[in-house]
Amino acid sequence: MALINLWSGPRNVSTALMYSLRQRSDTTVVDEPLYAHFLARTGRDKTGRESVLESQSHDGNAVVRELIVRSQSNTQHVFAKHMAHHLIDIELSPLLDSHHVFLIRDPRQMLSSLTIQLPDAELPDTGLSQQCSLLETLRQHGVQPAVLDSRELLLDTEHVLRSLCSHLDIPWEPDMLHWPAGPKPEDGVWAPHWYHAVHQSTGFSSYREKPPPHASLEPLLEQCLPLYHTLFEHAFRARSDSYNESTER
């Protein structure tokens, strides 16, 4: 079986995507296994810091090795949801034989939400620079990751998920479109702080345009946009009629 690594930006639909993969008959999921590693390396004072540090290994490279062993010895694929900004001091060579999926979101939609929780956000907090660096490294080694854009995914969920399954060479399963409401056993200890909305969901929500970011975020937005566009070039696209339906709503 295979290890599937999701490298997501913040304020995205990453937990919903994890729940989607969790519904598959051949896949188990792991929620942000590098979070404690990130906190230990950076000293960041995030909500629930101590409980995260107590719940996970602080050695990210050991975590990666464990994920690989687990995927190789398991009868299930292992889908690991990572935040891209957690990718600090991680040896990438062991991951080159794994699958990689990038989940991105237009910074014109993401930054306003991010800065509510992180008012002094900087480029590394968006995960975009880490995603672009990882994309370049993987492609240099002949690895082509899948790229999902949250807008495209929400506009045409089944089509984009089918494209993902085809890329990963796994069969499409309609159960990926829905999940039961409420917490999941695989949720990280931080779930009570962050997962309220997704715990109320039973599937992917419809796409809704957000207001543009405040003018004060313009310098950060200018840093983000070229990186986002580099990644978006590789993203699976919604079908054109999905754009039309969205406009008509």
N, C-alpha and C positions, 0 to 999 in steps of 0.2 A: 504494500500500500504506500501512499505518498504523504509527504508533509506539504501542506498548502499554507503559505505565509501571506496574510493580508497586512499591507503597510498602509495605514490610513492617516489622513489628516484629521485635525480636531473639528468638532461641531459638524459631524458628518452623519451618515446613516450606518456607521460601522457595526453598532450593536445589532441593529435590524438585520444587517447582512450576516452576522454571526448566527442570529436566530434562524435565518433562512437556511444556512448550511447545516445547522443543527437538526433540521427536519429531515435531512437526507437519511436514507436507510444504511448508507455506507460510510458515514462521517461522524466523528466526534469533534468537539470544539474546545478551545482553550482561550480564556479571556485575558489578554494583555499580560502574558507571562514575564515580560521584561520591565514591568512597572517598578517593582522594588529595586531592580538594578539601576534604573534611571534615577530614582530618588536617592539611592545611596551614592551614585556617582556625582550628582549635581548638588545635593543638599537642599533641593527645592522643598519648600514648606507647603505642600499641597494638602487639600482637605483629606482627612483620614490617613495622613502619612504613616503614623505609627502602626496602624492596623495593617496597612499594605506591607510595610517592612517586616512585620511579624508573619505574614501569610505566605511570603514567597522567598525564594533564594535571591541573594543580592549579587550572585555571580551570573551575569548574563550569558557568558560563553558556556557555562555548565548547563544553563537552561536550554540553550540551543542544542547542545549535544543530547540532552534528555529528550527533547522533542523529536530529534531525528531517530533515536533508538526506539522511542515509543511508536513512531510511524512505521518503522521497519518491522517491528515485532507484533504489530497490532493487525487485526483483521479489518480495521476501519481506517479510512483516510483520517489524518489529523489536520484540522483547520485551526490555525493559530491567529487570532486577531491581535495585531500589534499596532501601537501608535508609532508613526514614523519618527517622531522626535525622541522616542525611547532608544533609538539606534545609536548608542554611544559606546565606543570602545568594544565593539562586537567584531569578532573575527568572521569575515564573510565567506571564506573558502568552504567551510563545512556546509554552507547553505546553497552552494551552486547547483547541487543535484536536486534541490527542492523546487516546487512551484512557487511563483510569486505573483501576487495580485496587488495593484496599487488602487486605492480609493481616494479620489480627489474631489474638490468642490471649488467652484469659482470663488476666488477671494472677495469679489464684490458682493457675494452672498454670505461668505463665511466670517469676515473680519468683525462685523458689528456684533455677531453672536460671541465670537471668541473673546473680544475685549470686555464683555460684560463680566466674565469670570476672571479675565487676566488683563486688567487695564493697561499694563505696561508691556503688552505682548511685543515681541521682536520676531524677525524672520524665522529663526530656528523653532519658535513655538508653533509655527504653521505646519511644520513637517515638509514643506515644499522643497527646501534645499536638500534635505536628507533623501527625499524621494528621487529627485533629479540625479543626485550623486549615485544612489543605488541603481537607478535605471542605467546609467552609463557603465557602471561596473558590471552589471549583469549582461548587458549587450556586448561588452568587450569579451566576455567569456562564452558568447554564443547562446545566452539565455534570454528569451523574449518573454517578459512578464505580460500579464493581462492588465489593462488599465480600465477602471470603471470610473465614470463621472457621476456624481450623485444626481445631477439634473437628468442626464440621459437615463439613468436607472429608474428614477421615479416617473419619468414620462412614459416609459415603455418597459415595465419591469420584466415581464416574461421574456420578451425578445432579448434584452440585455443579459438576463440570467442564462438563457439558452446559449448565447454567444460565449459566456464564461464557461459553461459546462463543456462546450465544444473545444475551447482552448485548453481546458484541463484534461480533456479526453475522459470525461466521466459522463454517464448517461443523465439526460434531463429527468428530473423528478418533479411533478406538479406540486408536491407537498412543500416545495421551497417557497411557494407564494404565501403561505399562511403558517401561523404558529399559535399556540394557546397563550392567552393573556397571563400576565403575572411573572414573578421572578423565575429564574431558571437555576438549576443546581450548579451550572458552570459559571454563573456570574461571579465576578471578582468581589472582594469585600467592600469595594467602593460603590457597588451598585445602589445602595440606599441613598447615596448622595447625588447620583447622576442619572439613574435609569427610570425615573418616574414615568416619563412619557412613553418610553418603549415598553414598559411593563403594562401599560394600558392598551397597547396595540395588539392586533392579531394579524398584521400584514404590513406591507409597505404603504406609506401614506401617499396621497397625490402630491405632485410637485406644486409648490407655491412660491412665487417670486417674493423676495425680501426687499425692503428698502435699501438703497445704496448706503455705503458706510459714510460716517461723518467726515467732513473735510479734514479733520485733524488726523485721520488715518491715511490720507493721500500718500505720504512718503512711504509707508509700509506697503500700501497697495501697489505702488510703482515697483517695489522690489518683488512683490509676489507674482504679478501678472506675467512677466516673461517665463518664469518657471512653470506656472500653471499651464500656459499655452504650449510649452515644450511637452508636458505630460499629456495634455488633451489631444495632441496630434495622434496619439496612439489609442485613444479611448474607443470602446465599443459605442456605436451611436444608436439612438432611438430611430425608428423608422419615421420617414417624413410626415406620414399621416398623424403620428402622435403629436408632433408639433402643432399641426393644424387643430387637432382636438383640444389641446391645451389653450390655444389662442381663442377658441370659440367659447370656452367656459366662462 
